[in-house]
Amino acid sequence: MEGKEITTIEGLATENADGTLTLHPVQQAFIDAQVPQCGWCMSGQIMTAAAFLQQNPAPSEDDVIEAMGENYCRCGCYHRI
C-alpha cells in the first residue's frame, strides 16, 4: 500500500480548531435518519456511501441502489439506508 491513502470511518469526520469533531455529511445523515440499529454493518455502509458520493455527487436512485447493493445488513435496516 506504499504511496496510498487509507481513510477509516473515524477519518471521515473533521477536527475543528477547538478540538471538537464535525461528522461527515453521510455520518450525520445516518444519525438524522436514525439508521443505526445493531452497528454490525454501519461502518461499511457509511464508507461505501461516502466514497460513492465523492465520485458521483448527484446520483440517481438507481445509481445509489447499485452502489450500495453489495453491503449486507444483519438487522434488516436496509429500508432506512
Protein Blocks (a to p, Z undefined) as FASTA:
>chain_A
ZZiacddfklmpccdfkopacddfklmmmmmnomalnlmmmmmmmmmmmmmmmmmmcccf
klmmmmmmmpccfkopmmmZZ
